[in-house]
Amino acid sequence: MSRLAPAILTRTVFSGILMWGAFASTIACAGPKPQPNIRSDDTGEAITGMKRAVREQDRSALPQLIKELDSDDPAVRFYASQALRRLTGQDLGYEFFQDESARKPAVERWQKWLEAGGDKPQRSDKNVSG
């Protein structure tokens, strides 16, 4: 074996240790998971809160979701619109990627929907005989 072989092996092992250390520190520095809070100014927390509202079918979140359709953050608008679709089965023509003036009519439709009681569970008018 040449005298270079141990040096190459040592460098390879050392490089591997450095790479593993960098990877491990990246994971450790990632921080805690965002706490679900639909009203948070933190995008991660707000989105996590929206996902939880959908998962739990929490219709009390509807007013805040409608408010978030006007967010400056396109990610917040996207998740709010998707949450509304999943909770209500409707989109009322809202497209998160449109500019503010193009989104405005759809946001107003959502607001009117809410004012008209759209957030209340729908009652069945079917007469059950029995």
N, C-alpha and C positions, 0 to 999 in steps of 0.2 A: 504494500500500500504506500502511496506517495505521501510526502509530508503535507501536501495540500489537502488531502482528504479530510483529516480531522478539522482543519480550519473551515472548509466548506460545510461540513456537517454541523459545526458549532454555529456558523452563520445561519444556516437553515433552521436549526432549532430556535435560535434567538429570534429570528424573524417571525417564526410561528408564534412564539410566546408574545411578542409585541403585537401581532395582529389579533390574537385572542384577547389580550388585555384591552386593546382599543375597542374591540367588539363588546366586551363585557362592560366597559365604562360607558359606552353609548347606551346600552340597555339600562344601566343603573341611573343614568342621567335623564332618562325619558320622563321621569316624574310620575306622580300619581295620576290615575285615570280621572278625567273630568267628572265632577259630580253632576247628575242630571238636574238641571234647573232651567226650565223653559224661559224664564224671565231674566236670565243672566246676560250681562254684557259680553261675557266670554263666549266666543263662538262654539268652542268644544262643549262647554256646559249646556248651552242652549240647544245644540243639535242632539246631545245625549238626552236632554229632557224631552225633545220632540219624539225621539225614537221610543222612549219609555211611555209617553202618552199614547202612541199608537199601539204598542205592545199590550198596554193595560186597557185599551179602548176608553181612555179618559176624555170624555166629551167636555169636561170643565176646562180643558186646554184650548178649546176652539177659539174663544176671543183673543187669546194671546197669539195663536197661530195666524189668525187673520191680521192682527197687528204686524206680525213679522213679514207679511207679504210686501210691506213697504221698506224693509231693511235695506241699508246700503250694501250689505254683504250678500253677494249672489248665492253663497253656500247656504246661508240662513234662509233666504227666499226659497231656494230649491227644496230644502228639507221641510219648511213650513208648508209649501204647496203639496208635497208628497204626503205629508201627514194629514192634511185636509182631505185629499183624495181618498186616503185609506180609511179615515174616520167617517166620511160622509158619502163616499161614492161619487163625488162631484168635483169638477174643477172650475166651473163657471167661466171658462175661457181664459183663465189665468195662465200666463207663461212667464216663468221666473227670469228668463234671459232677456226679455224685452226692456227697453229703456223706461224710465219712470212714467213719462207721459203715455206710453202705450199700455203700461200695466194699470194705470189709474182706473179706467172703466171696470176692469175685472175686480180690482180691490173694492171699488164702490159696490159692485154686485155682492161680493162677500159680506160687506158691512150691512147691506140691506137684508141679506139672507139671515144674518145674525139677529138684526133688529126685529125681523118677522118671526122670530122664534125657531129658526132652523137648528139651533143647538139643542132643542128639546127632543127627546126620543119621540119618534113618530108613533101615533096611536093608530091602532087598527080599527076601522069603522065596520068591520065585518061582524055581523050578528052571529053569535055562537049559540046554537040551539042545543038543548040537551036536557 
